[in-house]
Amino acid sequence: MKIDISLAMSGPSDAASRAAELQALGADGLFSFENAHDVFFPLVLASTTTNIDLMTNVAMAFPRSPLHLAYAADDLQTLSRGRFRLGLGSQIRPHIQKRYGSVWEKPVAQMREWVCATKAILDHFAGEGPFDFRGTWTTHTLMTPNFNPGPNPYGKVPLLVGALGPKMTEMAAEVADGLLVMPFNSERHFMERTMPAIERGFVKSGRQRSDFEIIVEVICAVGESTEEIATAMSGVKTLIGFYGSTPSYRPVLEVLGRGDLQVELNALSKQGDWAGMASKIDEDLLRTIAVVGTPNEVATEIIRRFGHQADRVCLYFPGYPISDGCIAQTISAIKEASGRLS
């Protein structure tokens, strides 16, 4: 199992140096995400100081044209010498409409179209098909030689989709190259909802498991001492409270018999009561959604939950300070535990 670590920063200026540090800690890959900065720029800089995998996790699809996505992915594939994955996500209606000023109508159908359009454009760059994609929300029929970068010497970019719900997950397994399993999840939801949806997508596409990459994202509350673990748990509760307030994440709580908690958290979020939201996350729910403990304990739990299904795991250390030494120990422990599994 390979390990990806977030290239979390206050801005892109330290991306190159931080990427090199994370590679030295043992990470197999780095990922960026949409926050207060562009999702692609940090990976451009990281490509100059590392030789490990790079990925957007995730780039919001709908505010960007598939052609923009294809150009960015193709350039990053060149800069990284074939080590880039394009991860796309849909976000939720209020952010797409009110923050990005873009169209949100039928997210699963839209995402399918964005995946297929982007792949069709990359196929054309590779000389494998016409520049002729006609969809409901996006159309691409005009390409002249001076706008075509031509075949990438490192091959085409794999395209992954971030998904939680069964319809988005099934669609990803049908048309994308891989799935980014959202971090607000549980072992039970993953086994009862995610994996069956993946299998349904395979049936539709006629593909095999070997044709598809499953990357599980895991929220970690990890520390080397009791005090550090307690601090980590406090930080993680805040994130779980935030995620849990979102209606689209309610199915994860419903599987656990905690669906009503989403309504409570949502009401508190509208009041701006972030501390109150965190207080609603009891330890049992915390340990069900996240993994908690020392590096060895966290590694054992990740492998137990996901070791037989996941190709890679993305580790999140949200809302609390964590030393590079602890990150390195966690990466090493997961690789060791994964090796025992195989």
C-alpha positions in Angstrom: 0.0 0.0 0.0 1.3 3.4 -1.0 1.0 6.5 1.2 0.1 10.0 0.1 0.5 13.0 2.3 -1.1 16.4 2.0 1.1 19.3 0.8 -0.7 21.6 3.2 0.6 25.2 3.2 -0.4 28.7 3.9 0.5 29.5 0.3 2.5 28.1 -2.6 5.8 29.8 -1.7 7.0 26.9 0.5 5.6 24.1 -1.7 8.9 23.1 -3.2 10.8 22.8 0.0 8.0 21.2 1.9 7.5 18.6 -0.9 11.1 17.6 -0.6 10.8 17.3 3.2 7.7 15.0 2.9 9.4 12.8 0.3 12.3 12.4 2.8 9.8 11.3 5.5 8.9 8.3 3.3 5.8 9.5 1.4 5.0 7.8 -1.9 3.0 10.7 -3.1 1.8 14.2 -2.3 -1.6 15.8 -2.9 -3.0 19.3 -3.0 -6.6 20.4 -2.3 -8.8 23.4 -2.9 -8.6 25.9 -0.1 -7.5 29.6 -0.1 -5.0 28.9 -2.9 -4.9 27.4 -6.4 -4.9 23.6 -6.4 -2.4 23.2 -9.3 0.4 25.7 -8.5 1.8 23.8 -5.4 2.2 20.7 -7.5 4.1 22.6 -10.3 6.6 23.6 -7.6 6.7 20.2 -6.0 7.5 18.6 -9.4 10.9 20.4 -9.3 12.1 19.0 -6.0 10.6 15.4 -5.8 10.4 12.2 -7.8 7.3 10.8 -6.1 3.6 10.9 -7.3 1.6 14.1 -7.4 -2.2 14.5 -7.3 -5.0 17.0 -7.0 -7.3 15.8 -4.3 -9.4 17.3 -5.5 -9.7 20.0 -8.2 -13.3 21.3 -8.4 -14.5 20.2 -11.9 -17.5 22.3 -12.7 -15.9 25.8 -12.4 -13.2 24.7 -14.9 -13.6 23.8 -18.6 -12.5 20.3 -19.4 -10.0 21.9 -21.8 -8.5 23.8 -19.0 -8.3 20.7 -16.9 -6.7 18.7 -19.8 -4.0 21.4 -20.4 -3.1 21.6 -16.7 -3.0 17.8 -16.4 -0.9 17.4 -19.5 1.6 20.0 -18.4 1.9 18.6 -14.9 2.4 15.1 -16.4 5.3 16.6 -18.4 6.8 18.5 -15.4 6.5 15.5 -13.1 7.8 13.1 -15.8 4.7 10.9 -15.7 3.9 11.1 -12.0 0.7 13.1 -12.0 -2.9 12.1 -11.3 -5.9 14.4 -11.9 -8.4 14.1 -9.1 -11.7 15.8 -9.7 -14.5 16.6 -7.3 -18.0 18.1 -7.5 -18.2 20.0 -4.2 -21.7 21.0 -3.1 -24.3 23.2 -4.6 -23.8 26.4 -2.4 -20.1 26.5 -3.1 -20.3 25.8 -6.8 -23.1 28.4 -7.3 -22.3 31.1 -4.7 -18.5 30.8 -4.3 -17.4 29.8 -7.8 -20.3 31.3 -9.7 -20.7 28.1 -11.8 -23.5 25.8 -12.8 -24.8 23.0 -10.5 -27.7 21.0 -11.9 -27.2 17.2 -12.0 -23.8 16.6 -10.3 -23.4 12.9 -11.2 -24.4 13.5 -14.8 -22.2 16.6 -14.9 -19.2 14.9 -13.4 -19.6 12.0 -15.9 -19.6 14.5 -18.7 -16.5 16.3 -17.3 -14.6 13.0 -17.0 -15.5 11.9 -20.4 -14.8 15.2 -22.0 -11.4 15.6 -20.3 -10.5 12.1 -21.3 -11.6 12.7 -24.9 -9.4 15.8 -25.1 -6.4 13.9 -23.7 -7.1 11.2 -26.2 -7.0 13.7 -29.0 -3.7 15.2 -27.7 -2.3 11.6 -27.8 -3.5 11.2 -31.4 -6.2 8.7 -30.5 -9.4 10.3 -31.6 -11.1 13.4 -33.0 -11.6 16.6 -31.1 -15.3 16.2 -31.1 -17.1 16.0 -27.8 -20.7 17.1 -27.6 -22.4 17.1 -24.2 -25.2 18.7 -22.3 -23.1 21.2 -20.4 -19.9 21.3 -22.4 -19.0 21.0 -26.1 -15.5 20.8 -27.7 -15.4 20.7 -31.5 -12.6 23.2 -32.5 -8.9 22.4 -32.2 -6.2 23.7 -34.5 -2.6 22.4 -34.6 -1.1 25.4 -32.7 -3.4 24.7 -29.7 -2.7 21.0 -29.6 0.3 20.0 -27.4 0.5 16.6 -29.1 1.3 13.2 -27.4 2.8 13.5 -24.0 6.1 11.6 -23.8 5.1 10.2 -20.4 1.6 9.0 -21.4 -1.9 10.1 -20.6 -2.8 11.3 -17.2 -5.0 9.0 -15.0 -8.3 10.7 -14.0 -9.8 10.0 -10.6 -13.1 11.1 -9.1 -13.7 12.0 -5.4 -17.0 10.4 -4.4 -19.1 9.5 -1.4 -22.6 8.7 -2.5 -23.4 5.5 -4.3 -24.4 7.1 -7.7 -21.2 9.2 -7.9 -19.1 6.2 -6.8 -20.8 3.9 -9.4 -20.2 6.4 -12.1 -16.6 6.8 -11.2 -16.0 3.0 -11.3 -17.7 3.0 -14.8 -15.8 5.8 -16.6 -12.9 7.1 -14.5 -9.4 5.6 -13.8 -9.8 5.6 -10.0 -11.8 6.6 -7.0 -10.9 8.9 -4.2 -12.9 7.7 -1.2 -13.9 10.8 0.8 -12.4 11.0 4.3 -15.7 11.4 6.2 -16.4 7.7 6.1 -16.5 4.6 8.2 -15.5 1.0 7.7 -19.1 0.0 7.6 -20.1 2.6 5.1 -17.1 1.7 2.9 -18.0 -2.0 2.9 -21.8 -1.7 2.7 -22.1 1.3 0.3 -18.8 2.1 -1.4 -17.6 -1.3 -2.5 -21.0 -2.5 -3.9 -21.3 0.7 -5.9 -17.8 0.1 -7.3 -18.8 -3.4 -8.3 -21.9 -2.1 -10.1 -19.7 0.4 -12.0 -17.5 -2.5 -13.1 -20.4 -4.5 -14.3 -21.6 -1.5 -16.5 -18.1 -0.9 -18.0 -17.0 -4.5 -18.3 -13.8 -3.6 -16.5 -11.9 -5.6 -13.9 -10.6 -4.5 -10.4 -7.1 -4.4 -11.9 -8.2 -1.6 -14.3 -9.2 0.7 -11.4 -7.4 2.4 -8.5 -9.0 2.8 -5.1 -7.5 5.5 -2.9 -8.9 5.7 0.6 -8.6 9.0 2.4 -8.3 8.6 6.2 -8.6 11.2 9.0 -5.9 10.5 11.6 -5.7 11.5 15.2 -2.1 10.4 15.9 0.5 11.2 18.5 3.5 9.7 20.2 2.1 10.3 23.8 -1.2 10.3 25.5 -1.2 14.1 25.6 -0.4 14.4 21.9 -3.2 11.9 21.0 -5.7 13.9 23.2 -4.7 17.1 21.4 -5.1 15.4 18.0 -8.5 14.0 19.0 -9.7 17.5 19.9 -8.6 18.9 16.5 -10.2 16.0 14.6 -13.5 16.5 16.4 -13.8 19.9 14.9 -13.3 18.6 11.4 -15.8 15.8 11.9 -18.3 18.2 13.2 -17.9 20.4 10.2 -18.2 17.5 7.7 -21.1 16.0 9.6 -23.1 19.2 9.3 -23.2 18.9 5.5 -26.4 17.2 4.2 -24.5 15.3 1.5 -22.5 13.5 4.3 -25.6 12.4 6.2 -25.6 8.9 4.6 -22.4 8.1 6.5 -24.1 8.9 9.8 -27.3 7.1 8.8 -25.4 3.9 8.3 -24.3 4.2 11.9 -27.8 5.1 13.2 -26.7 8.7 13.8 -28.5 10.5 11.0 -30.3 12.9 13.3 -26.9 14.3 14.4 -26.5 15.9 10.9 -29.5 18.1 11.6 -28.2 19.1 15.0 -24.7 19.9 13.5 -26.2 21.8 10.6 -28.3 24.0 12.9 -25.2 24.8 15.0 -23.2 25.6 11.9 -25.7 28.2 10.9 -25.2 29.8 14.3 -21.4 29.8 13.9 -21.1 27.6 17.0 -18.0 25.6 15.9 -17.2 24.6 19.5 -20.7 23.4 20.0 -20.4 21.3 16.9 -17.2 19.7 18.1 -18.8 18.9 21.5 -21.4 16.8 19.7 -18.8 14.4 18.4 -18.4 11.7 21.1 -15.4 9.4 21.3 -17.2 6.4 19.8 -18.1 8.4 16.7 -14.6 9.9 16.5 -13.0 6.5 16.5 -15.5 5.2 14.0 -14.9 8.0 11.4 -11.2 8.6 12.1 -8.3 6.4 13.2 -6.8 7.2 16.6 -3.7 6.3 18.5 0.1 6.0 18.2 1.7 5.6 14.8 1.6 1.8 15.2 -2.0 1.7 16.4 -3.1 4.0 13.6 -1.3 1.8 11.0 -2.8 -1.4 12.4 -6.3 0.1 12.2 -5.9 1.5 8.7 -4.7 -1.9 7.4 -7.5 -3.7 9.2 -10.2 -1.4 7.7 -8.9 -0.9 4.2 -5.9 -3.1 3.6 -7.7 -5.7 1.4 -9.4 -3.1 -0.8 -7.2 0.0 -1.1 -4.3 0.5 -3.4 -3.2 3.7 -1.7 -4.2 5.7 1.4 -4.2 9.5 1.8 -3.5 10.6 5.3 -5.0 13.7 6.9 -3.7 15.2 10.1 -6.3 18.1 10.5 -6.5 20.7 13.2 -3.6 19.8 15.4 0.2 20.1 15.4 2.1 17.0 14.3 5.9 16.6 14.1 7.7 15.4 11.0 9.0 12.5 13.2 5.5 11.4 14.0 4.5 11.6 10.3 7.6 9.5 9.4 6.8 6.9 12.0 3.2 6.7 10.8 4.2 6.2 7.2 6.7 3.5 8.2 4.3 1.7 10.4 1.6 1.5 7.7 4.1 0.2 5.1 5.3 -2.4 7.6 1.7 -3.5 8.5 0.8 -3.6 4.8 3.8 -5.8 4.1 2.6 -8.3 6.7 -0.8 -8.3 5.0 0.6 -9.3 1.7 
